[in-house]
């Protein structure tokens, strides 16, 4: 029932946060309010809200911290920023970027989409875009990119732009996990080849994790390193290693 739906609000403006809390209460939500960004991960772990809404001066570090936490990674993030201030990185991390001051109509409509069950009784999260989160690998910060839902070449192009940005600031270790993606065989192998070569030219390392599929076989045939996982949670993996170095043309 929606009256049990917890929404965590972090607004650096205490008055604005209180006003938003009252607005959500009138629509049957149970808001939890803080003006301290450092309290958000603690409150999120304790209350497991259905959505986190934040209106803070610099939301990107907090978004990264939430996406780094495997217990909080799946909670949708709504970020409110002044119009025109939403950069590409924030758009990549947040599920919804909304105007600040908040437009109640837009916010309530977004909440309805994320918290209302669909006819099958399952929660429907409409946005299935690529998400990133940090993981620690051998004491170095690496990036894990995962995708769930119907994927397309357009999404892969968006991912390539993001990895290019990270390479430009010295990040060089990436894992692309597409075991939860749908319609993989509609993807062009060229986008994977491009990602692999771009990373290699910058001295980086990229790893693709895919279900056993025609796409995985095609990539292995092109010399792209692929870890294949059997479907339906069956045990066992198939590792295919590159026959060419990153940055070299694969024919």
C-alpha positions as CSV (number, residue, x, y, z in Angstrom):
1,X,0.0,0.0,0.0
2,X,1.3,3.5,-0.8
3,X,0.8,4.7,2.8
4,X,3.7,2.4,3.7
5,X,5.9,3.8,1.0
6,X,8.9,5.5,2.5
7,X,10.6,8.4,0.5
8,X,13.9,9.7,1.7
9,X,14.4,13.5,1.1
10,X,17.7,15.3,1.5
11,X,17.3,19.0,1.0
12,X,20.1,21.4,2.1
13,X,17.3,24.0,2.5
14,X,15.5,22.9,5.6
15,X,12.4,25.0,4.9
16,X,12.1,23.6,1.4
17,X,12.6,20.0,2.6
18,X,9.9,20.4,5.2
19,X,7.5,21.8,2.6
20,X,8.2,19.0,0.2
21,X,7.7,16.5,3.1
22,X,4.2,17.9,3.8
23,X,3.3,17.8,0.2
24,X,4.2,14.1,0.0
25,X,2.4,13.3,3.2
26,X,-0.8,14.7,1.7
27,X,-0.5,12.2,-1.1
28,X,-0.1,9.2,1.2
29,X,3.7,8.9,1.3
30,X,5.9,8.5,4.4
31,X,8.8,11.0,4.0
32,X,12.0,10.8,5.9
33,X,13.8,14.2,5.8
34,X,17.4,15.3,6.4
35,X,19.4,18.4,5.4
36,X,22.7,16.6,5.9
37,X,24.0,14.7,2.8
38,X,26.3,12.6,5.0
39,X,23.2,11.1,6.7
40,X,21.6,9.8,3.5
41,X,23.5,6.5,3.2
42,X,22.8,5.8,6.9
43,X,19.1,6.6,6.7
44,X,18.8,4.7,3.4
45,X,20.3,1.5,4.9
46,X,18.0,1.8,8.0
47,X,14.7,2.6,6.2
48,X,15.2,1.2,2.7
49,X,13.1,3.9,1.0
50,X,11.5,3.2,-2.3
51,X,13.0,6.5,-3.7
52,X,15.7,9.0,-2.6
53,X,15.0,12.6,-3.5
54,X,17.9,15.0,-3.1
55,X,18.3,18.8,-3.6
56,X,21.9,19.6,-2.5
57,X,24.6,21.9,-3.9
58,X,26.8,19.1,-5.4
59,X,24.8,15.9,-5.8
60,X,27.3,13.9,-7.9
61,X,29.5,12.7,-5.0
62,X,26.5,11.5,-3.1
63,X,25.1,9.8,-6.1
64,X,28.4,8.0,-6.6
65,X,28.5,6.9,-2.9
66,X,25.0,5.5,-3.2
67,X,25.8,3.6,-6.4
68,X,29.0,2.2,-4.8
69,X,26.9,0.6,-2.0
70,X,25.5,-2.8,-3.1
71,X,22.7,-2.5,-0.5
72,X,21.6,0.9,-1.9
73,X,22.5,0.6,-5.6
74,X,19.0,-0.3,-6.7
75,X,17.1,2.5,-5.0
76,X,16.0,5.1,-7.6
77,X,17.6,8.5,-7.3
78,X,15.6,11.7,-8.0
79,X,17.9,14.8,-8.1
80,X,16.5,18.3,-8.2
81,X,18.7,21.0,-9.7
82,X,18.2,24.5,-11.1
83,X,17.2,24.4,-14.8
84,X,20.2,24.1,-17.1
85,X,22.5,22.8,-14.3
86,X,22.2,19.0,-15.0
87,X,25.4,17.8,-16.5
88,X,25.9,14.5,-18.4
89,X,27.4,12.7,-15.4
90,X,24.4,13.5,-13.2
91,X,22.0,12.5,-15.9
92,X,23.9,9.2,-16.1
93,X,23.7,8.5,-12.4
94,X,20.2,9.7,-11.5
95,X,17.0,7.9,-12.4
96,X,15.3,11.3,-12.7
97,X,16.6,14.8,-12.9
98,X,13.9,17.3,-11.9
99,X,13.8,21.1,-11.8
100,X,14.4,23.0,-8.6
101,X,12.4,24.5,-7.0
102,X,10.3,21.4,-7.3
103,X,7.4,21.2,-9.6
104,X,4.9,19.1,-7.5
105,X,3.1,17.8,-10.6
106,X,6.2,16.5,-12.2
107,X,7.6,15.0,-9.0
108,X,4.3,13.2,-8.1
109,X,4.0,11.9,-11.6
110,X,7.6,10.5,-11.4
111,X,6.9,8.9,-8.0
112,X,3.8,7.3,-9.3
113,X,5.8,5.6,-12.1
114,X,8.4,4.3,-9.8
115,X,6.4,3.1,-6.8
116,X,3.1,2.0,-8.1
117,X,2.8,-1.8,-8.9
118,X,2.0,-2.8,-12.4
119,X,-0.8,-5.3,-13.1
120,X,1.4,-8.3,-12.4
121,X,1.9,-7.0,-8.9
122,X,5.6,-6.2,-9.5
123,X,7.2,-2.8,-9.1
124,X,7.6,-1.1,-12.5
125,X,10.8,0.9,-12.9
126,X,10.5,2.6,-16.3
127,X,14.0,3.7,-16.7
128,X,16.4,0.9,-17.6
129,X,19.4,3.0,-18.7
130,X,22.9,2.0,-18.0
131,X,24.0,2.6,-14.4
132,X,27.5,2.8,-13.0
133,X,28.9,1.9,-9.6
134,X,32.3,1.6,-8.2
135,X,33.9,-1.6,-7.0
136,X,37.2,-2.2,-5.5
137,X,39.5,-4.5,-7.4
138,X,43.0,-5.2,-6.0
139,X,42.9,-2.0,-4.1
140,X,42.3,0.1,-7.2
141,X,39.1,1.9,-8.1
142,X,37.4,0.3,-11.1
143,X,34.1,0.9,-12.8
144,X,31.4,-1.6,-13.3
145,X,28.7,-0.9,-15.8
146,X,25.6,-3.0,-15.7
147,X,22.5,-3.0,-17.9
148,X,19.1,-4.6,-17.4
149,X,16.3,-4.4,-19.9
150,X,16.1,-4.0,-23.6
151,X,19.5,-2.7,-24.8
152,X,20.3,-0.9,-28.1
153,X,23.2,0.5,-30.1
154,X,22.2,3.9,-28.8
155,X,22.7,2.8,-25.2
156,X,26.1,1.4,-26.2
157,X,27.0,4.8,-27.8
158,X,26.1,6.5,-24.5
159,X,28.3,4.1,-22.6
160,X,31.2,4.8,-25.0
161,X,30.9,8.5,-24.4
162,X,30.9,7.9,-20.6
163,X,34.0,5.7,-20.7
164,X,35.8,8.2,-22.9
165,X,35.2,10.8,-20.2
166,X,36.6,8.5,-17.5
167,X,39.6,7.7,-19.6
168,X,40.3,11.4,-20.0
169,X,40.6,11.8,-16.2
170,X,42.8,8.7,-15.7
171,X,40.3,6.0,-15.0
172,X,41.3,2.9,-16.8
173,X,39.6,-0.3,-15.5
174,X,36.1,-1.2,-16.6
175,X,33.8,-4.2,-16.5
176,X,30.7,-4.2,-18.7
177,X,28.1,-6.6,-17.4
178,X,25.3,-7.4,-19.8
179,X,24.0,-10.6,-18.3
180,X,20.7,-8.9,-17.4
181,X,20.3,-7.2,-20.8
182,X,17.7,-8.2,-23.4
183,X,18.0,-8.3,-27.2
184,X,21.7,-8.6,-27.1
185,X,21.8,-10.1,-30.6
186,X,20.4,-6.9,-32.0
187,X,23.7,-5.1,-31.0
188,X,26.5,-4.5,-33.5
189,X,29.8,-6.1,-32.5
190,X,31.4,-2.9,-33.9
191,X,30.5,-0.9,-30.7
192,X,32.3,-3.5,-28.5
193,X,35.4,-3.4,-30.8
194,X,35.4,0.4,-30.6
195,X,35.2,0.3,-26.8
196,X,38.0,-2.2,-26.6
197,X,40.3,-0.4,-28.9
198,X,39.6,3.0,-27.3
199,X,40.3,1.7,-23.8
200,X,43.5,-0.1,-25.0
201,X,44.8,3.1,-26.7
202,X,44.6,4.8,-23.3
203,X,46.4,2.0,-21.5
204,X,43.2,0.7,-19.9
205,X,41.6,-2.6,-19.5
206,X,38.0,-3.5,-20.3
207,X,36.2,-6.8,-19.6
208,X,32.9,-7.8,-21.1
209,X,30.6,-10.2,-19.2
210,X,27.8,-11.6,-21.4
211,X,25.4,-14.6,-21.4
212,X,26.2,-17.4,-23.8
213,X,24.9,-15.9,-27.0
214,X,25.6,-15.3,-30.7
215,X,27.0,-11.9,-29.9
216,X,29.5,-13.4,-27.4
217,X,30.7,-15.9,-30.0
218,X,31.0,-13.1,-32.6
219,X,33.1,-11.0,-30.3
220,X,35.3,-13.9,-29.4
221,X,35.9,-14.5,-33.1
222,X,37.0,-10.9,-33.5
223,X,39.5,-11.3,-30.7
224,X,37.6,-9.4,-28.0
225,X,37.9,-10.8,-24.5
226,X,34.5,-12.1,-23.3
227,X,33.5,-13.9,-20.1
228,X,30.3,-15.9,-20.9
229,X,27.8,-17.0,-18.2
230,X,25.3,-19.7,-18.8
231,X,21.6,-18.6,-18.6
232,X,19.1,-19.3,-15.8
233,X,21.8,-19.2,-13.1
234,X,23.4,-22.4,-14.2
235,X,26.9,-22.9,-12.8
236,X,29.8,-22.6,-15.1
237,X,31.4,-20.0,-17.2
238,X,33.1,-19.9,-20.6
239,X,36.1,-17.5,-20.8
240,X,37.2,-16.4,-24.2
241,X,40.4,-14.5,-24.4
242,X,41.6,-12.0,-26.9
243,X,44.0,-13.0,-29.7
244,X,44.9,-9.3,-30.4
245,X,46.1,-6.6,-28.1
246,X,43.7,-3.7,-27.1
247,X,44.2,-0.9,-29.5
248,X,45.1,-3.1,-32.4
249,X,42.6,-3.6,-35.2
250,X,40.6,-6.8,-35.0
251,X,39.7,-8.2,-38.3
